[in-house]
Amino acid sequence: MDLKEAKKTALDLVKRLDWELVGLGSALGRVVAEPISADRDIPGNPRSKWDGFALISMDSESAAPGKPVILEIAQGETVAGKKPEKASSGRCFRIMTGGVLPVGADVVIPYEEATPSDKGLVLTGPFRPGSGVIAPGSEARQDELLLEEGDVLTPTRLALAAATGRQVLRLTRRPRVAILATGDELRESGRSDETASTFCNNTHLFANLVRVGGGEPIELGVAPDDPVVICSRLEEAEADLVITTGGMGKGSRDFISEVWKRLGLRTHFDRLNLIPGKASALATGNGRIFLGFPGNPRAGRIVYEEIAAPVIRRFLGLRARGDFTLDARTLAPIRKKEGFYQAVEGVVEMRGWCCSFAPNQSAAEHRNKISFLRSGLAYALLAPHDTYVAKGNRIQIKVPDFAIVNWAILDSQGS
């Protein structure tokens, strides 16, 4: 199936998940399930911008260098959080930053500009009403929309929600994503030192991609190439999305297709016109979506980014649409055959405001080396009709490790 058609097929199967109440301390990276508006003016009272003296502006109207006005300084000081006193003509009040102004006061003179004396505060000029004052509603007006449904909560946005006085928020439930790696040769890390075995890194890769992408990973571990065992593991998975790795070929030990039939699933596609990642499939059944990835982690990572990651974002109802891409200039030519999508991995470098991309194709000594993934964190997806990209041309690249909190950059632009 064409990659774009496959992605649309997958997304059309997804419905936004229901909501749950989450405390502020656990809400980072979560997605807002309902609009959040200010239930009152913020701040609700006039407050001081700085440490100084609060007074009534009319008391300063007649003040001049040669004819100063002296105001009595009231005892004590108004600190933030303290109930305000009532102002009266001829008096001023010491006040701290954030303190609520005494009722009737409309000016705050900073200590650096004030002239206190034994007789009181000496004024040598008039002060404009509102000077040094944070006006009610200057940060947010009552009923003003602060966060929209589908916004992802960053540290800054969480602070915004906290300013409304809310302790819990109504947020979209995180999609549960079960991950099972299959293969007789696979071993869990630390389980074996057999030279014929391969330590499984797929479960760690996809669990962490799910985690930074806003989902809740359920690691099912490693299963041998046995349809009975695989079927049992998948039946027990209580998840919205189920990802398997391996077993997607046409060999005698590739059983995912058979397992799906045993589970009564409907297969929507079993091949993609994508390299790497051709041997990928999608099925549904029992209220769950199933994705089968190749056993190669590099191929699986591409398919995850192209299909699984958008599915998770659709489950969350993320307001930002489309995929996150960087506009980069390629440092070497890229070649491919016509007729299929190809993901070309490479290294991204930021030089000032310029982004460059060094494709893996241009570095034969790195090709197919797992160590290349240390810096090869991005890839360019070339369309079926693309056969050549010249050195220096601009190209769109994707970054699979891009965390969900960074999607705020996109939804703030109305993407």
C-alpha positions in Angstrom: 0.0 0.0 0.0 1.1 3.6 -0.7 2.6 5.1 2.5 0.3 8.1 2.5 -2.8 5.9 1.9 -1.6 3.7 4.7 -1.2 6.6 7.1 -4.7 7.9 6.3 -6.2 4.4 6.7 -4.6 4.2 10.2 -5.7 7.6 11.3 -9.3 7.0 10.1 -9.5 4.1 12.6 -8.6 6.3 15.6 -11.0 8.1 17.9 -9.9 10.5 20.5 -9.7 8.9 23.9 -11.8 9.9 26.9 -10.6 12.3 29.6 -9.4 11.8 33.2 -8.7 14.2 36.1 -4.9 14.7 36.7 -3.2 16.7 39.4 -0.9 19.6 38.3 2.2 17.8 39.5 1.6 15.0 37.0 0.3 16.9 34.0 3.5 17.8 32.2 3.4 16.7 28.6 -0.3 15.8 28.8 -3.0 17.1 26.5 -5.9 19.4 27.5 -9.3 17.8 27.1 -11.4 21.0 27.5 -10.8 24.7 27.2 -9.4 26.4 30.3 -10.5 30.0 30.9 -9.8 32.4 33.7 -12.7 32.2 36.2 -11.8 35.7 37.5 -9.5 38.6 36.7 -5.9 37.8 37.3 -4.8 39.5 39.5 -8.1 40.3 41.2 -6.8 43.4 42.9 -4.4 46.2 42.1 -0.9 45.2 43.2 2.6 46.7 43.5 5.2 46.2 40.8 8.0 46.8 43.3 9.0 47.5 46.9 8.2 51.0 47.7 5.5 53.4 49.1 1.8 53.2 48.1 -0.2 56.4 48.2 -3.2 58.3 46.7 -2.1 60.2 43.6 -4.1 63.2 44.4 -1.9 63.8 47.4 1.0 64.5 45.1 -0.7 66.9 42.7 0.6 70.1 44.4 4.1 68.8 45.0 7.0 70.7 43.5 10.8 70.9 44.0 10.4 74.2 45.9 7.1 73.2 47.5 7.3 69.6 48.7 4.5 67.6 50.1 5.2 65.4 53.1 3.1 62.3 53.8 2.9 60.5 57.0 4.3 57.0 56.7 2.0 54.4 58.3 3.4 51.8 60.7 4.3 48.4 59.3 4.3 47.3 55.6 2.0 45.6 53.2 3.4 42.3 52.0 2.2 40.0 49.3 -0.8 37.9 50.5 -1.7 40.3 53.3 -5.2 41.8 53.4 -5.0 45.4 52.3 -5.7 48.4 54.6 -7.7 51.4 53.7 -5.8 54.4 52.4 -6.5 57.9 53.6 -5.3 61.3 52.4 -2.0 62.5 53.8 -0.7 59.0 54.5 1.4 56.5 52.6 2.2 52.8 53.2 5.3 50.7 52.9 4.5 47.9 50.4 6.4 45.0 49.0 6.4 43.6 45.4 3.1 41.8 44.7 1.4 43.3 47.7 -2.3 44.4 47.3 -2.6 48.2 47.3 -4.4 49.7 50.3 -8.0 50.5 49.2 -8.0 53.9 47.5 -4.2 54.0 46.8 -3.3 54.2 43.1 0.4 54.9 43.0 3.5 53.0 44.1 6.8 54.9 44.3 9.9 52.5 44.3 12.3 52.8 47.2 15.0 53.9 44.8 13.1 57.0 43.8 11.6 57.8 47.3 12.8 60.4 49.8 11.8 59.3 53.3 12.7 61.6 56.2 12.1 61.9 59.9 8.9 63.8 59.2 7.6 61.4 56.5 7.8 60.7 52.8 8.9 63.8 50.9 7.3 64.4 47.5 8.8 66.9 45.1 6.6 66.3 42.1 3.2 64.8 41.1 2.7 61.1 40.2 0.4 59.8 37.5 -2.4 57.4 38.7 -1.5 53.8 38.0 2.3 54.4 38.2 4.0 51.3 39.7 0.7 49.4 39.9 -0.2 46.0 38.3 -3.9 46.6 37.3 -6.6 44.0 38.0 -7.0 41.7 35.0 -3.7 42.8 33.5 -2.5 39.2 33.3 -5.9 37.7 32.3 -9.4 38.9 32.2 -12.4 36.9 33.6 -13.6 34.3 31.0 -10.5 34.9 28.8 -9.4 31.7 27.0 -6.0 30.6 28.4 -5.6 27.1 27.0 -7.5 25.4 24.1 -8.7 21.8 23.9 -5.8 19.8 22.4 -3.0 22.0 23.7 -0.1 20.1 25.1 1.0 21.2 28.6 4.5 22.6 28.7 6.1 23.9 32.0 5.0 27.4 31.0 1.4 26.4 30.1 1.2 24.4 33.4 2.2 27.6 35.2 -0.6 29.4 33.3 -3.1 26.7 34.5 -1.9 27.0 38.1 -2.5 30.7 38.0 -6.2 30.0 37.8 -6.1 28.2 41.1 -6.9 24.8 39.7 -5.4 21.8 41.5 -6.6 19.2 38.9 -7.1 19.4 35.2 -9.3 17.5 32.8 -6.8 15.9 30.4 -7.0 13.3 27.6 -6.2 9.8 28.8 -2.8 8.7 27.5 -3.1 5.9 24.9 -1.8 2.5 26.2 0.6 1.0 23.8 1.6 -2.6 24.2 5.0 -3.6 22.7 6.0 -7.2 22.0 9.3 -8.2 20.3 9.4 -11.6 18.6 12.2 -13.8 17.5 13.9 -17.0 18.6 17.3 -15.2 18.6 16.2 -12.4 20.9 17.2 -12.2 24.6 16.3 -9.6 27.2 19.3 -7.5 28.2 21.3 -9.2 30.9 19.7 -12.6 30.3 22.3 -14.4 28.2 25.8 -14.1 26.8 25.2 -16.7 24.1 27.0 -15.7 20.9 24.1 -16.8 18.8 21.7 -14.5 20.7 20.9 -10.9 20.1 20.0 -8.5 22.9 16.6 -7.0 22.2 16.7 -3.2 21.9 13.4 -2.9 20.1 11.2 -2.9 23.2 13.3 -0.2 24.8 13.3 1.9 21.6 9.6 1.8 21.1 8.7 2.1 24.7 10.7 5.3 25.0 9.3 6.7 21.7 5.8 6.0 23.1 6.7 7.7 26.4 8.1 10.9 24.9 5.3 10.9 22.4 2.6 11.1 25.1 1.6 7.5 25.4 1.8 4.9 28.1 4.0 2.0 27.1 3.2 -1.6 28.2 6.2 -3.7 27.7 5.3 -7.4 26.9 8.9 -8.4 26.6 10.2 -11.0 24.1 8.4 -13.9 22.6 9.9 -16.8 20.6 8.8 -17.5 17.1 5.8 -19.6 18.4 2.3 -18.6 17.3 0.7 -20.0 20.4 3.0 -18.0 22.7 2.6 -14.8 20.6 -1.1 -15.2 20.5 -1.3 -15.6 24.2 0.8 -12.5 24.9 -1.3 -10.3 22.5 -4.6 -11.6 23.9 -3.6 -10.5 27.4 -2.6 -7.0 26.3 -5.0 -4.3 27.6 -4.1 -1.6 25.2 -5.4 0.9 22.6 -2.5 0.2 20.2 -0.4 -3.0 20.0 3.0 -3.0 18.3 4.9 -6.2 17.4 8.4 -6.3 16.0 9.7 -9.2 13.8 7.8 -12.1 12.3 6.7 -9.9 9.3 8.4 -11.8 6.5 7.3 -14.7 4.4 9.6 -17.3 6.0 8.6 -20.5 7.9 9.3 -18.8 11.2 7.3 -15.6 10.5 4.0 -15.9 12.4 2.4 -12.4 12.9 0.0 -12.8 10.0 -1.1 -16.2 11.3 -1.5 -14.9 14.8 -3.7 -12.0 13.6 -5.9 -14.6 11.8 -6.2 -16.6 15.0 -7.2 -13.5 16.9 -9.9 -12.7 14.3 -8.3 -9.4 13.3 -9.1 -7.6 10.1 -5.9 -6.8 8.1 -5.9 -3.4 6.4 -2.5 -3.7 4.7 0.5 -6.1 4.9 3.1 -4.3 2.8 4.2 -0.7 2.3 6.0 1.0 -0.6 8.6 2.2 1.9 12.3 1.4 2.3 13.2 0.6 5.0 10.0 -0.7 6.4 8.4 -2.6 3.5 7.4 -5.5 5.7 4.9 -3.6 7.9 1.2 -4.3 8.5 -2.0 -2.8 10.1 -4.9 -4.7 11.6 -7.9 -4.0 13.9 -10.0 -6.1 16.2 -11.5 -6.3 19.7 -11.4 -2.5 20.0 -7.6 -2.3 19.3 -5.3 -1.3 16.6 -2.4 -3.6 15.7 0.8 -2.6 14.0 3.4 -5.1 12.8 6.9 -3.7 12.3 10.0 -5.4 10.8 12.5 -6.7 13.3 15.2 -4.3 12.2 15.0 -1.4 14.7 16.1 1.2 12.1 13.2 0.2 9.8 10.8 0.0 12.7 11.7 3.4 13.8 10.8 4.9 10.4 7.4 3.1 10.3 6.8 4.2 13.9 7.4 7.8 13.0 5.3 7.7 9.8 2.3 5.8 11.2 2.4 4.9 14.9 3.3 8.4 16.2 0.5 10.2 14.2 -1.9 7.5 15.6 -0.9 8.3 19.1 -1.3 12.0 18.5 -4.8 11.4 17.1 -5.7 9.4 20.2 -4.6 12.3 22.3 -6.5 14.9 20.2 -3.4 17.0 19.9 -4.3 20.3 18.3 -1.2 20.6 16.2 -1.7 18.9 12.8 0.7 17.4 10.3 4.3 16.2 11.0 7.2 18.1 12.5 9.9 18.7 9.9 13.0 20.8 9.7 14.0 22.6 6.5 17.7 21.7 5.9 20.3 22.0 3.2 21.8 18.6 2.2 25.6 18.4 2.4 25.8 15.6 -0.2 23.7 14.3 -3.1 21.1 11.7 -2.5 20.1 9.0 -5.0 17.3 6.4 -5.1 15.3 4.3 -7.5 11.8 5.5 -8.6 8.6 3.9 -7.4 8.8 3.8 -3.6 9.3 6.0 -0.6 12.8 5.9 0.9 13.9 7.1 4.3 17.5 8.4 4.2 19.0 8.7 7.7 21.6 11.2 8.5 23.1 13.8 10.8 21.5 17.2 11.5 23.8 20.1 12.3 22.6 23.6 13.3 24.9 26.4 12.2 23.5 29.6 13.4 20.1 29.9 11.8 21.0 27.3 9.1 20.2 23.6 9.4 22.2 21.1 7.4 21.7 17.4 6.8 24.5 14.9 6.1 22.8 11.8 4.6 24.0 8.4 5.6 24.2 7.4 1.9 27.2 9.7 1.6 29.1 7.9 4.4 29.7 4.3 3.4 31.8 3.7 6.5 28.7 4.4 8.6 26.1 2.7 6.6 24.2 0.0 8.5 26.3 0.5 11.6 24.2 0.7 14.8 26.7 3.2 16.2 25.6 5.7 13.6 22.3 6.1 15.5 24.2 8.0 18.2 24.2 11.1 15.9 22.0 9.9 13.1 18.8 11.1 14.7 17.0 12.3 11.7 15.9 11.2 8.3 14.6 12.6 5.0 11.6 10.9 3.4 11.9 10.9 -0.4 8.7 10.4 -2.4 8.3 7.7 -5.1 9.0 10.1 -7.9 12.2 11.5 -6.3 15.3 9.9 -7.7 18.0 12.5 -7.1 18.6 15.4 -4.7 21.6 17.5 -5.5 24.1 18.7 -2.9 23.0 22.0 -1.5 19.3 21.6 -2.2 16.8 22.2 0.6 15.1 19.1 2.0 12.5 18.4 4.7 13.8 16.1 7.5 12.1 14.5 10.5 13.3 13.8 14.0 11.7 10.6 15.6 12.9 11.5 19.1 11.0 14.8 19.1 9.1 15.0 22.4 5.5 15.8 22.7 6.0 19.0 24.8 7.8 20.5 21.7 4.6 20.2 19.7 3.5 23.4 21.5 5.7 25.2 19.0 3.4 23.9 16.2 0.0 24.3 17.9 0.9 27.9 18.9 1.2 28.6 15.2 -2.2 27.3 14.5 -0.8 24.2 12.7 
